[in-house]
Amino acid sequence: MTEWFTTLLLVITVLTLSIIMAIIRVFRGPTTPDRVVGVDTINTIVIVAMVLFGAAYQEVIYIDVAIVYAFLSFIATLFIAKYLEGGEF
């Protein structure tokens, strides 16, 4: 049990550092597409965290929420990409 908890703590630390780096990219990104990719990266990391919490606590609700969040994130990315290309909604 202690080894599992240590591994989970290590993974959470790495995910947190990844989110911090992506936030830096969002704020400092020289172009708008860089910022969009940073936000998409944060969404992906949050989805991974939800799946990890679901596996760690053996709760299916975390995975269900992660699936819905991934779908909404994908749709938002498509709309932002279309907006950046100058398309109409």
N, CA, C and O atoms as CSV, one atom per row, in Angstrom:
chain,resi,resn,atom,element,x,y,z
A,1,MET,N,N,0.823,-1.193,0.000
A,1,MET,CA,C,0.000,0.000,0.000
A,1,MET,C,C,0.862,1.250,0.000
A,1,MET,O,O,0.532,2.220,-0.682
A,2,THR,N,N,1.949,1.250,0.742
A,2,THR,CA,C,2.819,2.415,0.812
A,2,THR,C,C,3.492,2.667,-0.529
A,2,THR,O,O,3.655,3.816,-0.939
A,3,GLU,N,N,3.888,1.581,-1.222
A,3,GLU,CA,C,4.519,1.731,-2.534
A,3,GLU,C,C,3.533,2.333,-3.528
A,3,GLU,O,O,3.912,3.189,-4.327
A,4,TRP,N,N,2.283,1.903,-3.493
A,4,TRP,CA,C,1.247,2.439,-4.382
A,4,TRP,C,C,1.025,3.934,-4.111
A,4,TRP,O,O,0.902,4.736,-5.036
A,5,PHE,N,N,0.976,4.289,-2.806
A,5,PHE,CA,C,0.772,5.687,-2.452
A,5,PHE,C,C,1.962,6.539,-2.880
A,5,PHE,O,O,1.775,7.664,-3.342
A,6,THR,N,N,3.174,6.027,-2.737
A,6,THR,CA,C,4.370,6.761,-3.154
A,6,THR,C,C,4.374,6.978,-4.659
A,6,THR,O,O,4.716,8.059,-5.138
A,7,THR,N,N,3.995,5.956,-5.394
A,7,THR,CA,C,3.923,6.081,-6.852
A,7,THR,C,C,2.871,7.109,-7.251
A,7,THR,O,O,3.109,7.936,-8.131
A,8,LEU,N,N,1.723,7.061,-6.614
A,8,LEU,CA,C,0.662,8.027,-6.920
A,8,LEU,C,C,1.108,9.448,-6.595
A,8,LEU,O,O,0.827,10.379,-7.349
A,9,LEU,N,N,1.798,9.613,-5.482
A,9,LEU,CA,C,2.301,10.939,-5.106
A,9,LEU,C,C,3.328,11.445,-6.117
A,9,LEU,O,O,3.340,12.632,-6.445
A,10,LEU,N,N,4.174,10.573,-6.605
A,10,LEU,CA,C,5.166,10.951,-7.617
A,10,LEU,C,C,4.480,11.371,-8.919
A,10,LEU,O,O,4.865,12.362,-9.539
A,11,VAL,N,N,3.477,10.620,-9.318
A,11,VAL,CA,C,2.759,10.946,-10.559
A,11,VAL,C,C,2.028,12.283,-10.420
A,11,VAL,O,O,2.026,13.094,-11.345
A,12,ILE,N,N,1.411,12.505,-9.262
A,12,ILE,CA,C,0.725,13.783,-9.043
A,12,ILE,C,C,1.713,14.942,-9.078
A,12,ILE,O,O,1.390,16.015,-9.588
A,13,THR,N,N,2.897,14.738,-8.548
A,13,THR,CA,C,3.926,15.781,-8.586
A,13,THR,C,C,4.335,16.092,-10.020
A,13,THR,O,O,4.460,17.259,-10.391
A,14,VAL,N,N,4.543,15.066,-10.819
A,14,VAL,CA,C,4.936,15.270,-12.216
A,14,VAL,C,C,3.813,15.972,-12.985
A,14,VAL,O,O,4.073,16.864,-13.792
A,15,LEU,N,N,2.567,15.567,-12.734
A,15,LEU,CA,C,1.440,16.208,-13.415
A,15,LEU,C,C,1.315,17.674,-13.007
A,15,LEU,O,O,1.004,18.525,-13.840
A,16,THR,N,N,1.552,17.969,-11.744
A,16,THR,CA,C,1.494,19.355,-11.277
A,16,THR,C,C,2.582,20.200,-11.929
A,16,THR,O,O,2.325,21.329,-12.347
A,17,LEU,N,N,3.778,19.669,-12.017
A,17,LEU,CA,C,4.855,20.395,-12.695
A,17,LEU,C,C,4.522,20.610,-14.172
A,17,LEU,O,O,4.820,21.666,-14.729
A,18,SER,N,N,3.915,19.625,-14.797
A,18,SER,CA,C,3.521,19.766,-16.203
A,18,SER,C,C,2.469,20.849,-16.382
A,18,SER,O,O,2.513,21.617,-17.343
A,19,ILE,N,N,1.520,20.908,-15.448
A,19,ILE,CA,C,0.496,21.950,-15.524
A,19,ILE,C,C,1.121,23.325,-15.334
A,19,ILE,O,O,0.734,24.282,-16.005
A,20,ILE,N,N,2.077,23.428,-14.431
A,20,ILE,CA,C,2.742,24.723,-14.212
A,20,ILE,C,C,3.475,25.161,-15.482
A,20,ILE,O,O,3.412,26.330,-15.865
A,21,MET,N,N,4.167,24.231,-16.129
A,21,MET,CA,C,4.866,24.587,-17.376
A,21,MET,C,C,3.877,24.991,-18.460
A,21,MET,O,O,4.145,25.912,-19.231
A,22,ALA,N,N,2.731,24.307,-18.526
A,22,ALA,CA,C,1.727,24.665,-19.535
A,22,ALA,C,C,1.106,26.031,-19.232
A,22,ALA,O,O,0.802,26.791,-20.152
A,23,ILE,N,N,0.918,26.343,-17.954
A,23,ILE,CA,C,0.387,27.663,-17.588
A,23,ILE,C,C,1.373,28.754,-17.994
A,23,ILE,O,O,0.971,29.818,-18.466
A,24,ILE,N,N,2.656,28.488,-17.811
A,24,ILE,CA,C,3.670,29.460,-18.246
A,24,ILE,C,C,3.574,29.674,-19.754
A,24,ILE,O,O,3.696,30.803,-20.231
A,25,ARG,N,N,3.359,28.605,-20.497
A,25,ARG,CA,C,3.222,28.720,-21.960
A,25,ARG,C,C,1.976,29.516,-22.312
A,25,ARG,O,O,1.989,30.302,-23.259
A,26,VAL,N,N,0.907,29.320,-21.563
A,26,VAL,CA,C,-0.327,30.057,-21.849
A,26,VAL,C,C,-0.113,31.549,-21.641
A,26,VAL,O,O,-0.566,32.355,-22.454
A,27,PHE,N,N,0.572,31.932,-20.561
A,27,PHE,CA,C,0.754,33.354,-20.274
A,27,PHE,C,C,1.851,33.996,-21.112
A,27,PHE,O,O,1.758,35.175,-21.454
A,28,ARG,N,N,2.889,33.235,-21.447
A,28,ARG,CA,C,4.015,33.811,-22.166
A,28,ARG,C,C,4.048,33.459,-23.646
A,28,ARG,O,O,4.931,33.918,-24.370
A,29,GLY,N,N,3.109,32.659,-24.098
A,29,GLY,CA,C,3.139,32.211,-25.481
A,29,GLY,C,C,3.220,33.381,-26.452
A,29,GLY,O,O,2.429,34.319,-26.356
A,30,PRO,N,N,4.154,33.339,-27.375
A,30,PRO,CA,C,4.272,34.489,-28.263
A,30,PRO,C,C,3.093,34.635,-29.227
A,30,PRO,O,O,2.778,35.743,-29.662
A,31,THR,N,N,2.451,33.530,-29.556
A,31,THR,CA,C,1.327,33.608,-30.490
A,31,THR,C,C,0.083,32.985,-29.861
A,31,THR,O,O,0.163,32.255,-28.872
A,32,THR,N,N,-1.045,33.285,-30.447
A,32,THR,CA,C,-2.308,32.730,-29.945
A,32,THR,C,C,-2.374,31.206,-30.083
A,32,THR,O,O,-2.839,30.541,-29.157
A,33,PRO,N,N,-1.925,30.627,-31.204
A,33,PRO,CA,C,-1.948,29.159,-31.263
A,33,PRO,C,C,-1.093,28.500,-30.173
A,33,PRO,O,O,-1.430,27.414,-29.700
A,34,ASP,N,N,0.014,29.150,-29.767
A,34,ASP,CA,C,0.805,28.602,-28.667
A,34,ASP,C,C,-0.012,28.559,-27.382
A,34,ASP,O,O,0.055,27.593,-26.622
A,35,ARG,N,N,-0.777,29.608,-27.153
A,35,ARG,CA,C,-1.617,29.660,-25.949
A,35,ARG,C,C,-2.725,28.613,-26.014
A,35,ARG,O,O,-3.050,27.986,-25.006
A,36,VAL,N,N,-3.295,28.426,-27.181
A,36,VAL,CA,C,-4.357,27.425,-27.338
A,36,VAL,C,C,-3.802,26.030,-27.088
A,36,VAL,O,O,-4.448,25.209,-26.435
A,37,VAL,N,N,-2.627,25.764,-27.596
A,37,VAL,CA,C,-2.009,24.454,-27.360
A,37,VAL,C,C,-1.707,24.282,-25.871
A,37,VAL,O,O,-1.835,23.179,-25.339
A,38,GLY,N,N,-1.307,25.362,-25.196
A,38,GLY,CA,C,-1.072,25.288,-23.751
A,38,GLY,C,C,-2.332,24.943,-22.984
A,38,GLY,O,O,-2.302,24.115,-22.074
A,39,VAL,N,N,-3.445,25.577,-23.347
A,39,VAL,CA,C,-4.718,25.277,-22.683
A,39,VAL,C,C,-5.150,23.851,-22.976
A,39,VAL,O,O,-5.661,23.167,-22.089
A,40,ASP,N,N,-4.957,23.395,-24.190
A,40,ASP,CA,C,-5.314,22.022,-24.542
A,40,ASP,C,C,-4.447,21.026,-23.768
A,40,ASP,O,O,-4.924,19.968,-23.357
A,41,THR,N,N,-3.192,21.365,-23.576
A,41,THR,CA,C,-2.305,20.505,-22.790
A,41,THR,C,C,-2.774,20.425,-21.341
A,41,THR,O,O,-2.765,19.350,-20.740
A,42,ILE,N,N,-3.183,21.560,-20.781
A,42,ILE,CA,C,-3.699,21.554,-19.406
A,42,ILE,C,C,-4.940,20.673,-19.315
A,42,ILE,O,O,-5.084,19.900,-18.368
A,43,ASN,N,N,-5.837,20.783,-20.292
A,43,ASN,CA,C,-7.036,19.942,-20.292
A,43,ASN,C,C,-6.676,18.463,-20.347
A,43,ASN,O,O,-7.280,17.651,-19.647
A,44,THR,N,N,-5.705,18.113,-21.167
A,44,THR,CA,C,-5.295,16.714,-21.271
A,44,THR,C,C,-4.704,16.217,-19.951
A,44,THR,O,O,-4.980,15.092,-19.533
A,45,ILE,N,N,-3.903,17.041,-19.302
A,45,ILE,CA,C,-3.304,16.639,-18.026
A,45,ILE,C,C,-4.384,16.475,-16.953
A,45,ILE,O,O,-4.302,15.567,-16.126
A,46,VAL,N,N,-5.384,17.341,-16.963
A,46,VAL,CA,C,-6.483,17.210,-16.007
A,46,VAL,C,C,-7.243,15.911,-16.248
A,46,VAL,O,O,-7.657,15.250,-15.296
A,47,ILE,N,N,-7.430,15.541,-17.504
A,47,ILE,CA,C,-8.113,14.288,-17.821
A,47,ILE,C,C,-7.304,13.099,-17.298
A,47,ILE,O,O,-7.867,12.161,-16.733
A,48,VAL,N,N,-6.007,13.141,-17.485
A,48,VAL,CA,C,-5.144,12.064,-16.974
A,48,VAL,C,C,-5.238,11.990,-15.449
A,48,VAL,O,O,-5.291,10.900,-14.880
A,49,ALA,N,N,-5.258,13.141,-14.796
A,49,ALA,CA,C,-5.375,13.156,-13.330
A,49,ALA,C,C,-6.696,12.550,-12.876
A,49,ALA,O,O,-6.736,11.807,-11.895
A,50,MET,N,N,-7.791,12.869,-13.594
A,50,MET,CA,C,-9.085,12.299,-13.224
A,50,MET,C,C,-9.090,10.788,-13.357
A,50,MET,O,O,-9.632,10.087,-12.502
A,51,VAL,N,N,-8.490,10.285,-14.421
A,51,VAL,CA,C,-8.438,8.837,-14.617
A,51,VAL,C,C,-7.575,8.196,-13.525
A,51,VAL,O,O,-7.909,7.122,-13.024
A,52,LEU,N,N,-6.480,8.844,-13.157
A,52,LEU,CA,C,-5.629,8.314,-12.085
A,52,LEU,C,C,-6.375,8.289,-10.746
A,52,LEU,O,O,-6.281,7.314,-10.000
A,53,PHE,N,N,-7.110,9.353,-10.445
A,53,PHE,CA,C,-7.895,9.361,-9.213
A,53,PHE,C,C,-8.962,8.266,-9.246
A,53,PHE,O,O,-9.223,7.614,-8.235
A,54,GLY,N,N,-9.565,8.073,-10.399
A,54,GLY,CA,C,-10.549,7.005,-10.524
A,54,GLY,C,C,-9.955,5.632,-10.288
A,54,GLY,O,O,-10.576,4.771,-9.665
A,55,ALA,N,N,-8.747,5.436,-10.791
A,55,ALA,CA,C,-8.071,4.149,-10.585
A,55,ALA,C,C,-7.604,4.002,-9.144
A,55,ALA,O,O,-7.679,2.917,-8.568
A,56,ALA,N,N,-7.124,5.090,-8.566
A,56,ALA,CA,C,-6.591,5.018,-7.201
A,56,ALA,C,C,-7.695,4.762,-6.180
A,56,ALA,O,O,-7.525,3.956,-5.266
A,57,TYR,N,N,-8.820,5.443,-6.336
A,57,TYR,CA,C,-9.906,5.297,-5.371
A,57,TYR,C,C,-10.959,4.309,-5.831
A,57,TYR,O,O,-11.956,4.102,-5.139
A,58,GLN,N,N,-10.756,3.699,-6.977
A,58,GLN,CA,C,-11.669,2.706,-7.538
A,58,GLN,C,C,-13.097,3.246,-7.616
A,58,GLN,O,O,-14.056,2.588,-7.213
A,59,GLU,N,N,-13.206,4.448,-8.140
A,59,GLU,CA,C,-14.502,5.095,-8.364
A,59,GLU,C,C,-14.671,5.339,-9.857
A,59,GLU,O,O,-13.807,5.934,-10.500
A,60,VAL,N,N,-15.768,4.885,-10.390
A,60,VAL,CA,C,-16.015,4.995,-11.823
A,60,VAL,C,C,-16.428,6.414,-12.209
A,60,VAL,O,O,-16.259,6.823,-13.358
A,61,ILE,N,N,-16.964,7.155,-11.259
A,61,ILE,CA,C,-17.473,8.492,-11.567
A,61,ILE,C,C,-16.368,9.410,-12.081
A,61,ILE,O,O,-16.616,10.259,-12.937
A,62,TYR,N,N,-15.147,9.245,-11.564
A,62,TYR,CA,C,-14.040,10.068,-12.041
A,62,TYR,C,C,-13.761,9.808,-13.525
A,62,TYR,O,O,-13.480,10.738,-14.281
A,63,ILE,N,N,-13.838,8.571,-13.923
A,63,ILE,CA,C,-13.567,8.215,-15.321
A,63,ILE,C,C,-14.699,8.703,-16.221
A,63,ILE,O,O,-14.454,9.162,-17.337
A,64,ASP,N,N,-15.942,8.606,-15.736
A,64,ASP,CA,C,-17.071,9.124,-16.515
A,64,ASP,C,C,-16.938,10.631,-16.728
A,64,ASP,O,O,-17.153,11.132,-17.832
A,65,VAL,N,N,-16.584,11.343,-15.668
A,65,VAL,CA,C,-16.406,12.793,-15.776
A,65,VAL,C,C,-15.234,13.114,-16.706
A,65,VAL,O,O,-15.283,14.086,-17.459
A,66,ALA,N,N,-14.191,12.302,-16.652
A,66,ALA,CA,C,-13.030,12.517,-17.533
A,66,ALA,C,C,-13.415,12.349,-18.997
A,66,ALA,O,O,-12.939,13.088,-19.858
A,67,ILE,N,N,-14.274,11.380,-19.275
A,67,ILE,CA,C,-14.711,11.165,-20.660
A,67,ILE,C,C,-15.516,12.363,-21.164
A,67,ILE,O,O,-15.295,12.837,-22.278
A,68,VAL,N,N,-16.436,12.845,-20.356
A,68,VAL,CA,C,-17.238,14.010,-20.748
A,68,VAL,C,C,-16.341,15.244,-20.896
A,68,VAL,O,O,-16.488,16.016,-21.844
A,69,TYR,N,N,-15.421,15.420,-19.962
A,69,TYR,CA,C,-14.505,16.561,-20.018
A,69,TYR,C,C,-13.627,16.491,-21.269
A,69,TYR,O,O,-13.371,17.516,-21.902
A,70,ALA,N,N,-13.167,15.295,-21.629
A,70,ALA,CA,C,-12.357,15.134,-22.843
A,70,ALA,C,C,-13.158,15.494,-24.079
A,70,ALA,O,O,-12.648,16.141,-24.994
A,71,PHE,N,N,-14.431,15.068,-24.102
A,71,PHE,CA,C,-15.281,15.392,-25.248
A,71,PHE,C,C,-15.489,16.901,-25.372
A,71,PHE,O,O,-15.372,17.460,-26.462
A,72,LEU,N,N,-15.800,17.557,-24.249
A,72,LEU,CA,C,-16.010,19.001,-24.286
A,72,LEU,C,C,-14.720,19.744,-24.639
A,72,LEU,O,O,-14.756,20.753,-25.343
A,73,SER,N,N,-13.603,19.255,-24.159
A,73,SER,CA,C,-12.311,19.870,-24.486
A,73,SER,C,C,-12.015,19.746,-25.974
A,73,SER,O,O,-11.501,20.678,-26.593
A,74,PHE,N,N,-12.337,18.609,-26.536
A,74,PHE,CA,C,-12.119,18.403,-27.968
A,74,PHE,C,C,-12.991,19.351,-28.790
A,74,PHE,O,O,-12.522,19.959,-29.752
A,75,ILE,N,N,-14.261,19.472,-28.404
A,75,ILE,CA,C,-15.161,20.376,-29.116
A,75,ILE,C,C,-14.674,21.812,-29.001
A,75,ILE,O,O,-14.688,22.548,-29.988
A,76,ALA,N,N,-14.245,22.222,-27.817
A,76,ALA,CA,C,-13.751,23.591,-27.628
A,76,ALA,C,C,-12.507,23.849,-28.472
A,76,ALA,O,O,-12.351,24.931,-29.038
A,77,THR,N,N,-11.635,22.872,-28.555
A,77,THR,CA,C,-10.431,23.027,-29.376
A,77,THR,C,C,-10.798,23.180,-30.850
A,77,THR,O,O,-10.186,23.970,-31.568
A,78,LEU,N,N,-11.792,22.427,-31.294
A,78,LEU,CA,C,-12.229,22.552,-32.689
A,78,LEU,C,C,-12.789,23.942,-32.967
A,78,LEU,O,O,-12.490,24.532,-34.005
A,79,PHE,N,N,-13.599,24.472,-32.049
A,79,PHE,CA,C,-14.166,25.807,-32.239
A,79,PHE,C,C,-13.080,26.878,-32.228
A,79,PHE,O,O,-13.115,27.810,-33.032
A,80,ILE,N,N,-12.129,26.749,-31.331
A,80,ILE,CA,C,-11.047,27.735,-31.262
A,80,ILE,C,C,-10.197,27.678,-32.527
A,80,ILE,O,O,-9.807,28.717,-33.059
A,81,ALA,N,N,-9.911,26.477,-33.006
A,81,ALA,CA,C,-9.132,26.347,-34.232
A,81,ALA,C,C,-9.874,26.952,-35.415
A,81,ALA,O,O,-9.268,27.605,-36.265
A,82,LYS,N,N,-11.194,26.736,-35.472
A,82,LYS,CA,C,-11.980,27.314,-36.560
A,82,LYS,C,C,-11.989,28.840,-36.452
A,82,LYS,O,O,-11.923,29.535,-37.466
A,83,TYR,N,N,-12.070,29.365,-35.213
A,83,TYR,CA,C,-12.046,30.809,-35.010
A,83,TYR,C,C,-10.703,31.393,-35.434
A,83,TYR,O,O,-10.651,32.459,-36.046
A,84,LEU,N,N,-9.626,30.699,-35.111
A,84,LEU,CA,C,-8.297,31.198,-35.474
A,84,LEU,C,C,-8.062,31.186,-36.977
A,84,LEU,O,O,-7.299,31.995,-37.505
A,85,GLU,N,N,-8.717,30.273,-37.649
A,85,GLU,CA,C,-8.581,30.214,-39.105
A,85,GLU,C,C,-9.451,31.257,-39.798
A,85,GLU,O,O,-9.371,31.423,-41.015
A,86,GLY,N,N,-10.276,31.954,-39.034
A,86,GLY,CA,C,-11.123,32.985,-39.617
A,86,GLY,C,C,-12.462,32.487,-40.096
A,86,GLY,O,O,-13.162,33.189,-40.826
A,87,GLY,N,N,-12.831,31.286,-39.696
A,87,GLY,CA,C,-14.115,30.735,-40.116
A,87,GLY,C,C,-15.246,31.294,-39.292
A,87,GLY,O,O,-15.027,31.885,-38.235
A,88,GLU,N,N,-16.460,31.104,-39.780
A,88,GLU,CA,C,-17.622,31.548,-39.043
A,88,GLU,C,C,-18.220,30.373,-38.301
A,88,GLU,O,O,-18.059,29.221,-38.706
A,89,PHE,N,N,-18.910,30.665,-37.216
A,89,PHE,CA,C,-19.539,29.602,-36.437
A,89,PHE,C,C,-20.902,29.290,-36.946
A,89,PHE,O,O,-21.578,28.415,-36.405
